[in-house]
Amino acid sequence: MSYGQPPPPNPYGGQPYGGPPAGPPPSNNLVWAILSTLLCCLPLGVVSIVFAAQVNGKWQSGDQAGAHDAANKAKNFAIASAVVGLVVILGYIILVVAVGVGTT
């Protein structure tokens, strides 16, 4: 193989190793990860940002399954962060109302 030549065809079919897969990459959910970190639950949001940041790199290196897995984990951690944040906020509101009612 000489430099400047395309790689030889894959004898097993499919994409040659090392290139990005055909088709669009999965959504990395980075916006949701950042919003859930800033507005809801910091620890779970940070984990979501880490997985969201891995999606494009894995896709470009040809790891299609890893890119989809990282995208799903980023989405799930962002949802978990939002749910935990809402539960904490609602619990705080209930606590404030309960203490406020008990003092009058």
C-alpha positions in Angstrom: 0.0 0.0 0.0 1.4 3.4 -0.9 0.6 6.7 0.5 -2.2 8.7 -1.1 -4.0 5.6 -2.2 -7.4 4.7 -0.8 -7.5 1.7 1.6 -8.2 -1.7 0.2 -11.8 -2.8 0.3 -13.0 -4.6 3.3 -13.2 -8.3 2.5 -16.1 -8.7 5.0 -18.2 -5.9 3.6 -19.3 -2.8 5.4 -17.3 0.2 6.3 -13.5 0.0 6.4 -12.1 0.1 9.9 -11.3 3.6 11.3 -13.5 5.8 9.3 -16.8 7.5 10.3 -19.8 5.3 9.6 -22.2 6.2 6.8 -25.1 8.3 7.8 -25.6 11.1 10.3 -24.2 10.7 13.8 -26.5 10.3 16.8 -27.6 13.4 18.7 -25.1 14.1 21.4 -27.7 15.7 23.7 -25.1 18.3 24.9 -27.6 21.1 25.2 -29.8 19.0 27.5 -26.8 18.0 29.5 -25.7 21.6 30.0 -29.2 22.8 30.9 -29.8 20.0 33.3 -26.4 20.8 35.0 -27.1 24.5 35.3 -30.8 24.3 36.3 -31.2 21.0 38.1 -28.7 18.6 39.6 -25.0 19.4 39.3 -23.4 15.9 39.8 -25.7 14.0 37.4 -25.5 16.8 34.9 -21.7 16.7 34.8 -21.8 13.0 34.1 -24.3 13.7 31.3 -21.9 16.4 29.8 -19.0 13.9 29.9 -21.0 11.3 27.9 -22.3 13.9 25.5 -18.7 15.0 24.8 -17.7 11.5 23.8 -20.4 11.0 21.1 -18.8 12.8 18.2 -15.3 11.5 18.9 -16.5 7.9 19.0 -18.5 8.5 15.8 -15.5 9.9 13.9 -13.3 7.0 14.9 -15.8 4.5 13.6 -17.2 3.3 16.9 -20.9 3.5 15.9 -22.1 1.3 18.9 -20.1 3.4 21.3 -21.4 6.6 20.0 -25.0 5.5 20.3 -24.3 4.1 23.8 -22.7 7.4 24.9 -25.6 9.4 23.4 -28.1 7.2 25.3 -26.2 7.6 28.5 -26.0 11.3 28.1 -29.7 11.5 27.5 -30.6 9.3 30.5 -28.3 11.2 32.9 -29.8 14.5 31.7 -33.3 13.2 32.4 -32.3 11.8 35.8 -30.7 15.2 36.6 -33.9 17.0 35.7 -36.0 14.6 37.7 -33.8 14.8 40.8 -33.7 18.6 40.5 -37.5 18.9 40.3 -37.9 16.5 43.3 -35.5 18.6 45.4 -37.2 21.9 44.4 -40.7 20.5 45.1 -39.5 19.1 48.5 -38.0 22.5 49.4 -41.3 24.2 48.5 -43.3 21.7 50.6 -40.9 22.2 53.5 -41.1 26.0 53.3 -44.9 25.9 53.2 -45.2 23.3 56.0 -42.9 25.4 58.3 -44.7 28.6 57.3 -48.1 27.0 58.2 -46.8 25.7 61.5 -45.6 29.1 62.7 -48.9 30.9 62.3 
